[in-house]
Amino acid sequence: MDRIRKRIVSFDLDMTLLDHKTWKITESALKALEILRKDNVIVIASGRNMDLPLSVGYRDQLQPDAVIHMNGTRVVAEGKTLYEHTMDKKLLKRLLAFGKERGIALGVTMENGDYYTAPEEVERIDVLRWGETSRHFEDPMKLLELPVRTLAYIGGPDCVRELEEHFPECKFFMFAGKTGADVVENEASKAEGLKRLCEYYGMDLSQTVAFGDSMNDFEIVSRAGIGIAMGNSVEELKAAADYVTDPIDRDGVWNACRHFGWI
C-alpha cells in the first residue's frame, strides 16, 4: 500500500545539503531527510546534472523520490522522465561565440570532458576555490552537436551584467560564492520543475516546501508554499523566503524542520 504523502519537500544540493567545507552532506540533514521521507515526497532540485559521476554519489546517498536537474531542464520522478528541454542551438552558438570573442568562460562539464571558452579563466577560478584544478578541456564548439540543457559562466559578477545585456532570453543565476553563474533559458526554472512534480503527485503548490541558498533557488523559494533560505544564503534569497534558518554548518535544515514541526 502506498504511503500517504503530506507535502513535497525540495532541497538544493550545494551549500544547502552539501557543505563545501567538507564536501559531505551534513549528518543532521541526512537525519532530517530520513524522518521526512516517511510521509513526504523528497526532491533534489539542483543546478547540477545529478546523473553525472561527480553528483551521482550524492544522489544515491540521498535517495530522492524525484530530481529536478539543471535548473528544471530535466525533471524525473520515481525513475520516469516527466520533462526535458535542450538549449536552442542558435542561442548556444551565439553564447559560445560571445565567450570566445570576449574571453569570457562559458560552457559545461559533461561525462567526457570540460567544454569551455576561455579555459584559462576556468582554471584560475578553480585554483582560487579549491587550490588546484584537474580539468580535461575539449573544443567548446563541439557542444553544438550535443544535447546541452544549461551552461555555466565561470567568473565574477561584472561579466554577468554584460551577459544579461546581450542575452535577454537567458537568466544568469550567480552562485552564492560569486565565482560564476548558471546560464538558463528564461522558460526553465526549478519552480517550473516543482509545478510539474505537483501535477505528477496530485498536489497543490501550497503543499510544497523549498530549501535553497543561491539565486538559482530564488524562483522556487518564492513560489513554493513555504520557501526556506539557509543562513548562508545570498541576501536576495533571504528577503524572498518565508523563513530564514541557520547556516548549513549549524544544522540549518534540521532546525527549520523542527521549527515547522515536521520532525
Kinemage of the C-alpha trace (Angstrom):
@kinemage 1
@onewidth
@group {chain A} dominant
@subgroup {mainchain}
@vectorlist {calphas} color= white
{ca met a 1} P 0.000 0.000 0.000
{ca asp a 2} L 1.387 3.409 -0.992
{ca arg a 3} L 2.166 5.710 1.885
{ca ile a 4} L 0.211 8.965 2.212
{ca arg a 5} L 2.344 11.991 1.274
{ca lys a 6} L 1.623 15.243 3.112
{ca arg a 7} L 3.788 17.538 1.011
{ca ile a 8} L 6.653 17.819 -1.473
{ca val a 9} L 9.898 18.936 0.181
{ca ser a 10} L 12.577 20.183 -2.210
{ca phe a 11} L 16.251 20.728 -1.407
{ca asp a 12} L 19.023 22.403 -3.328
{ca leu a 13} L 22.237 20.390 -3.045
{ca asp a 14} L 25.287 22.656 -2.850
{ca met a 15} L 25.532 24.629 0.395
{ca thr a 16} L 22.013 23.558 1.390
{ca leu a 17} L 22.637 19.860 1.996
{ca leu a 18} L 26.247 19.567 0.811
{ca asp a 19} L 28.749 21.605 2.827
{ca his a 20} L 31.599 22.772 0.598
{ca lys a 21} L 33.928 22.964 3.581
{ca thr a 22} L 33.844 19.191 3.964
{ca trp a 23} L 32.274 18.095 0.648
{ca lys a 24} L 29.883 15.974 2.692
{ca ile a 25} L 26.140 16.120 3.243
{ca thr a 26} L 25.643 17.192 6.837
{ca glu a 27} L 24.666 14.459 9.280
{ca ser a 28} L 21.755 16.462 10.688
{ca ala a 29} L 20.341 16.999 7.184
{ca leu a 30} L 20.567 13.267 6.454
{ca lys a 31} L 18.757 12.557 9.708
{ca ala a 32} L 16.026 15.079 8.849
{ca leu a 33} L 15.512 13.567 5.398
{ca glu a 34} L 15.125 10.067 6.829
{ca ile a 35} L 12.318 11.301 9.065
{ca leu a 36} L 10.684 13.436 6.356
{ca arg a 37} L 10.617 10.661 3.734
{ca lys a 38} L 8.156 8.640 5.820
{ca asp a 39} L 5.250 10.875 4.771
{ca asn a 40} L 6.656 13.412 2.273
{ca val a 41} L 7.968 13.410 -1.283
{ca ile a 42} L 11.710 14.164 -1.148
{ca val a 43} L 13.086 16.140 -4.089
{ca ile a 44} L 16.589 17.277 -5.010
{ca ala a 45} L 16.432 20.480 -7.084
{ca ser a 46} L 19.894 21.355 -8.330
{ca gly a 47} L 21.746 23.300 -10.980
{ca arg a 48} L 23.737 20.089 -11.456
{ca asn a 49} L 23.000 17.128 -13.646
{ca met a 50} L 22.595 14.721 -10.755
{ca asp a 51} L 23.279 11.727 -13.025
{ca leu a 52} L 26.882 12.742 -13.778
{ca pro a 53} L 29.768 10.987 -11.968
{ca leu a 54} L 30.566 13.979 -9.732
{ca ser a 55} L 26.970 14.097 -8.472
{ca val a 56} L 25.513 10.614 -8.692
{ca gly a 57} L 27.087 9.550 -5.394
{ca tyr a 58} L 25.236 12.319 -3.575
{ca arg a 59} L 22.018 11.431 -5.404
{ca asp a 60} L 22.318 7.798 -4.370
{ca gln a 61} L 23.122 8.736 -0.792
{ca leu a 62} L 20.034 10.968 -0.566
{ca gln a 63} L 17.707 8.554 -2.426
{ca pro a 64} L 15.192 11.230 -3.504
{ca asp a 65} L 11.764 10.353 -4.873
{ca ala a 66} L 12.280 12.905 -7.640
{ca val a 67} L 15.038 15.094 -9.090
{ca ile a 68} L 14.856 18.494 -10.742
{ca his a 69} L 18.083 18.510 -12.748
{ca met a 70} L 19.910 21.501 -14.216
{ca asn a 71} L 17.539 24.202 -13.011
{ca gly a 72} L 14.399 22.486 -14.239
{ca thr a 73} L 15.527 21.489 -17.728
{ca arg a 74} L 15.051 17.815 -16.822
{ca val a 75} L 12.557 16.513 -14.276
{ca val a 76} L 12.469 12.878 -13.151
{ca ala a 77} L 10.072 11.259 -10.667
{ca glu a 78} L 10.399 7.660 -9.480
{ca gly a 79} L 12.545 6.806 -12.498
{ca lys a 80} L 10.185 8.403 -15.033
{ca thr a 81} L 11.284 11.385 -17.088
{ca leu a 82} L 8.491 13.950 -16.875
{ca tyr a 83} L 10.152 16.775 -18.809
{ca glu a 84} L 13.268 17.503 -20.862
{ca his a 85} L 14.413 20.695 -22.540
{ca thr a 86} L 17.590 21.354 -24.524
{ca met a 87} L 19.023 24.778 -25.268
{ca asp a 88} L 18.237 26.377 -28.618
{ca lys a 89} L 21.221 25.732 -30.924
{ca lys a 90} L 21.255 29.239 -32.396
{ca leu a 91} L 21.321 30.734 -28.921
{ca leu a 92} L 24.027 28.288 -27.836
{ca lys a 93} L 26.170 29.236 -30.841
{ca arg a 94} L 25.795 32.949 -30.060
{ca leu a 95} L 26.727 32.428 -26.402
{ca leu a 96} L 29.842 30.424 -27.236
{ca ala a 97} L 30.932 32.883 -29.928
{ca phe a 98} L 30.465 35.765 -27.481
{ca gly a 99} L 32.512 33.951 -24.850
{ca lys a 100} L 35.353 33.266 -27.270
{ca glu a 101} L 35.361 36.838 -28.576
{ca arg a 102} L 35.299 38.480 -25.114
{ca gly a 103} L 37.439 35.974 -23.250
{ca ile a 104} L 34.510 35.033 -21.016
{ca ala a 105} L 34.340 31.471 -19.691
{ca leu a 106} L 31.083 29.878 -20.839
{ca gly a 107} L 30.499 26.157 -21.164
{ca val a 108} L 29.578 22.975 -19.399
{ca thr a 109} L 31.164 19.860 -17.927
{ca met a 110} L 29.980 16.568 -19.380
{ca glu a 111} L 30.983 12.974 -18.765
{ca asn a 112} L 33.778 13.099 -21.343
{ca gly a 113} L 35.272 16.500 -20.590
{ca asp a 114} L 35.021 20.226 -19.902
{ca tyr a 115} L 33.753 22.311 -22.825
{ca tyr a 116} L 34.539 25.972 -22.050
{ca thr a 117} L 35.520 29.142 -23.824
{ca ala a 118} L 38.417 30.885 -22.008
{ca pro a 119} L 39.617 27.694 -20.253
{ca glu a 120} L 42.412 29.608 -18.549
{ca glu a 121} L 39.771 31.585 -16.621
{ca val a 122} L 38.117 28.341 -15.508
{ca glu a 123} L 41.453 27.070 -14.212
{ca arg a 124} L 42.135 30.369 -12.434
{ca ile a 125} L 38.819 30.224 -10.578
{ca asp a 126} L 39.349 26.532 -9.754
{ca val a 127} L 42.650 27.362 -8.066
{ca leu a 128} L 41.042 30.227 -6.134
{ca arg a 129} L 38.191 27.994 -4.922
{ca trp a 130} L 39.916 24.667 -4.343
{ca gly a 131} L 43.646 25.299 -4.565
{ca glu a 132} L 44.007 23.089 -7.647
{ca thr a 133} L 42.480 22.248 -10.999
{ca ser a 134} L 42.116 18.956 -12.859
{ca arg a 135} L 40.124 19.757 -15.985
{ca his a 136} L 40.088 17.903 -19.288
{ca phe a 137} L 39.223 20.629 -21.788
{ca glu a 138} L 37.568 19.925 -25.124
{ca asp a 139} L 36.654 22.249 -28.000
{ca pro a 140} L 33.562 24.116 -26.723
{ca met a 141} L 32.110 24.353 -30.236
{ca lys a 142} L 31.543 20.587 -30.089
{ca leu a 143} L 28.647 21.436 -27.792
{ca leu a 144} L 26.666 22.385 -30.901
{ca glu a 145} L 26.493 18.657 -31.681
{ca leu a 146} L 25.485 17.624 -28.135
{ca pro a 147} L 22.238 17.893 -26.119
{ca val a 148} L 23.012 20.923 -23.919
{ca arg a 149} L 20.406 21.933 -21.348
{ca thr a 150} L 22.196 24.715 -19.472
{ca leu a 151} L 25.592 26.390 -19.446
{ca ala a 152} L 27.789 27.711 -16.685
{ca tyr a 153} L 29.571 31.049 -16.606
{ca ile a 154} L 32.803 30.990 -14.586
{ca gly a 155} L 33.991 34.346 -13.276
{ca gly a 156} L 32.999 37.354 -11.195
{ca pro a 157} L 29.787 39.441 -11.131
{ca asp a 158} L 30.966 42.137 -13.579
{ca cys a 159} L 30.681 39.989 -16.697
{ca val a 160} L 27.219 38.802 -15.653
{ca arg a 161} L 25.818 42.267 -16.234
{ca glu a 162} L 27.383 42.289 -19.712
{ca leu a 163} L 25.922 38.870 -20.487
{ca glu a 164} L 22.469 39.939 -19.298
{ca glu a 165} L 22.543 42.934 -21.642
{ca his a 166} L 23.463 40.849 -24.682
{ca phe a 167} L 21.290 37.800 -23.927
{ca pro a 168} L 17.902 38.901 -22.523
{ca glu a 169} L 16.476 35.453 -23.390
{ca cys a 170} L 18.576 33.929 -20.615
{ca lys a 171} L 18.797 34.100 -16.844
{ca phe a 172} L 22.202 34.237 -15.166
{ca phe a 173} L 21.909 32.922 -11.606
{ca met a 174} L 25.007 33.868 -9.622
{ca phe a 175} L 26.477 31.193 -7.381
{ca ala a 176} L 26.442 32.028 -3.678
{ca gly a 177} L 30.249 32.319 -3.738
{ca lys a 178} L 30.086 34.904 -6.578
{ca thr a 179} L 32.519 32.852 -8.703
{ca gly a 180} L 30.131 32.062 -11.540
{ca ala a 181} L 26.549 31.636 -12.629
{ca asp a 182} L 24.130 29.123 -14.097
{ca val a 183} L 23.028 30.140 -17.604
{ca val a 184} L 19.425 29.105 -18.198
{ca glu a 185} L 16.857 29.968 -20.845
{ca asn a 186} L 14.013 32.077 -19.443
{ca glu a 187} L 11.359 29.358 -19.774
{ca ala a 188} L 13.237 26.918 -17.496
{ca ser a 189} L 13.482 27.060 -13.710
{ca lys a 190} L 13.417 24.912 -10.598
{ca ala a 191} L 9.998 26.427 -9.859
{ca glu a 192} L 8.568 25.077 -13.121
{ca gly a 193} L 10.062 21.712 -12.240
{ca leu a 194} L 8.295 21.831 -8.888
{ca lys a 195} L 4.985 22.604 -10.611
{ca arg a 196} L 5.465 19.546 -12.834
{ca leu a 197} L 6.030 17.398 -9.777
{ca cys a 198} L 2.865 18.779 -8.195
{ca glu a 199} L 0.934 17.645 -11.265
{ca tyr a 200} L 2.545 14.208 -11.132
{ca tyr a 201} L 1.861 13.659 -7.429
{ca gly a 202} L -1.568 15.290 -7.478
{ca met a 203} L -0.664 18.045 -5.041
{ca asp a 204} L -1.152 21.794 -4.932
{ca leu a 205} L 1.777 24.210 -4.908
{ca ser a 206} L 0.640 25.219 -1.409
{ca gln a 207} L 1.689 21.715 -0.283
{ca thr a 208} L 5.335 22.307 -1.190
{ca val a 209} L 8.451 23.355 0.712
{ca ala a 210} L 11.675 24.544 -0.919
{ca phe a 211} L 15.108 24.965 0.705
{ca gly a 212} L 17.881 26.893 -1.062
{ca asp a 213} L 20.869 29.205 -0.727
{ca ser a 214} L 21.630 30.975 -4.016
{ca met a 215} L 19.957 32.854 -6.839
{ca asn a 216} L 19.037 29.787 -8.887
{ca asp a 217} L 16.768 28.987 -5.913
{ca phe a 218} L 15.042 32.379 -5.976
{ca glu a 219} L 12.048 31.347 -8.091
{ca ile a 220} L 11.399 28.034 -6.344
{ca val a 221} L 11.755 29.536 -2.860
{ca ser a 222} L 9.484 32.449 -3.853
{ca arg a 223} L 6.761 30.234 -5.329
{ca ala a 224} L 6.727 27.222 -3.006
{ca gly a 225} L 4.113 27.002 -0.296
{ca ile a 226} L 6.906 27.571 2.219
{ca gly a 227} L 10.238 28.913 0.987
{ca ile a 228} L 13.221 28.489 3.299
{ca ala a 229} L 16.581 30.237 2.864
{ca met a 230} L 19.679 28.856 4.538
{ca gly a 231} L 21.514 31.176 6.912
{ca asn a 232} L 24.422 31.162 4.477
{ca ser a 233} L 22.170 32.273 1.589
{ca val a 234} L 22.613 35.354 -0.555
{ca glu a 235} L 20.695 38.304 0.869
{ca glu a 236} L 18.251 38.485 -2.040
{ca leu a 237} L 17.066 34.959 -1.309
{ca lys a 238} L 16.690 35.645 2.401
{ca ala a 239} L 14.456 38.604 1.558
{ca ala a 240} L 12.238 36.429 -0.675
{ca ala a 241} L 11.942 33.491 1.743
{ca asp a 242} L 9.148 32.826 4.199
{ca tyr a 243} L 11.711 31.698 6.763
{ca val a 244} L 15.474 32.025 7.178
{ca thr a 245} L 17.077 29.145 9.030
{ca asp a 246} L 20.596 28.663 10.376
{ca pro a 247} L 23.630 28.174 8.106
{ca ile a 248} L 24.452 24.760 6.684
{ca asp a 249} L 27.190 24.103 9.251
{ca arg a 250} L 24.810 24.950 12.117
{ca asp a 251} L 22.153 22.354 11.271
{ca gly a 252} L 20.047 24.705 9.163
{ca val a 253} L 17.883 22.030 7.510
{ca trp a 254} L 17.263 20.151 10.775
{ca asn a 255} L 16.438 23.333 12.698
{ca ala a 256} L 13.965 24.544 10.063
{ca cys a 257} L 12.174 21.193 10.101
{ca arg a 258} L 11.973 21.358 13.880
{ca his a 259} L 10.699 24.942 13.699
{ca phe a 260} L 7.775 23.926 11.478
{ca gly a 261} L 7.022 20.772 13.447
{ca trp a 262} L 7.804 18.330 10.627
{ca ile a 263} L 10.221 16.323 12.761
